[in-house]
Each structure stands twice: as C-alpha cells, then as structure tokens.
Amino acid sequence: MRTRRGATFVVTLIVLTGLTAVLVSALSTHRWAFLAERNRMDSRRAEVAAEAGIQRALAALSTA
C-alpha cells in the first residue's frame, strides 16, 4: 500500500509540473503579444505625430 501511495504522489508531482510548465508558457506568450501590440501602437502614434508636424509646418509656410 505504501509503494502505491508513493507512486501516486510521484505521478501527481509530474502532472502538476507539466501543468505549471504549460501555464508559464501561456503567460509568457501572452506577455510577448501584449508588448508587441504596445510597440505597434507606439509606432503608430509616432507616425501620426510626425504627419501632424509636417502638416503644421506646411500650413505655417503657406501663410508666411
């Protein structure tokens, strides 16, 4: 009986370790996706700001 309980414990530890690895992997993937999206948004904001600056400069030149 004791050997069976020990084997059950080992199998349980292996399963929990596997589930933990899957969870950590999923969280890591989610984090990288979030960072990639944030970088894309920052890039788009910079692009829009640059375009606005160009438009403002052109407007200033045309009224001068």
C-alpha positions as CSV (number, residue, x, y, z in Angstrom):
1,M,0.0,0.0,0.0
2,R,2.8,2.4,0.9
3,T,4.5,1.9,-2.5
4,R,1.3,2.6,-4.3
5,R,0.8,5.8,-2.4
6,G,4.4,6.9,-3.2
7,A,3.8,6.2,-6.9
8,T,0.6,8.2,-6.9
9,F,2.5,11.1,-5.3
10,V,5.2,11.0,-7.9
11,V,2.7,10.9,-10.8
12,T,0.8,13.8,-9.2
13,L,4.0,15.8,-9.0
14,I,4.8,15.1,-12.6
15,V,1.3,16.1,-13.8
16,L,1.5,19.3,-11.7
17,T,4.9,20.1,-13.0
18,G,3.6,19.7,-16.6
19,L,0.6,21.9,-15.9
20,T,2.8,24.5,-14.4
21,A,5.1,24.5,-17.4
22,V,2.1,24.9,-19.8
23,L,0.8,27.8,-17.7
24,V,4.1,29.6,-17.6
25,S,4.5,29.2,-21.3
26,A,1.0,30.6,-21.9
27,L,1.6,33.6,-19.7
28,S,4.9,34.3,-21.4
29,T,3.3,34.1,-24.8
30,H,0.6,36.5,-23.7
31,R,3.1,38.9,-22.3
32,W,5.1,39.0,-25.6
33,A,1.9,39.5,-27.6
34,F,1.0,42.4,-25.3
35,L,4.4,44.0,-25.7
36,A,4.3,43.6,-29.5
37,E,0.9,45.3,-29.6
38,R,2.1,48.1,-27.4
39,N,5.1,48.7,-29.6
40,R,2.8,48.7,-32.7
41,M,0.6,51.4,-31.0
42,D,3.6,53.5,-30.0
43,S,4.9,53.3,-33.6
44,R,1.5,54.4,-35.0
45,R,1.3,57.3,-32.5
46,A,4.8,58.5,-33.6
47,E,3.8,58.2,-37.2
48,V,0.6,60.3,-36.7
49,A,2.6,62.9,-34.6
50,A,5.2,63.2,-37.4
51,E,2.5,63.6,-40.0
52,A,0.8,66.3,-37.9
53,G,4.1,68.1,-37.6
54,I,4.6,68.1,-41.3
55,Q,1.1,69.4,-41.9
56,R,1.6,72.1,-39.4
57,A,4.9,73.2,-40.9
58,L,3.4,73.2,-44.4
59,A,0.5,75.3,-43.1
60,A,2.9,77.8,-41.5
61,L,5.0,78.0,-44.7
62,S,1.9,78.6,-46.8
63,T,0.7,81.5,-44.6
64,A,4.1,83.1,-44.3
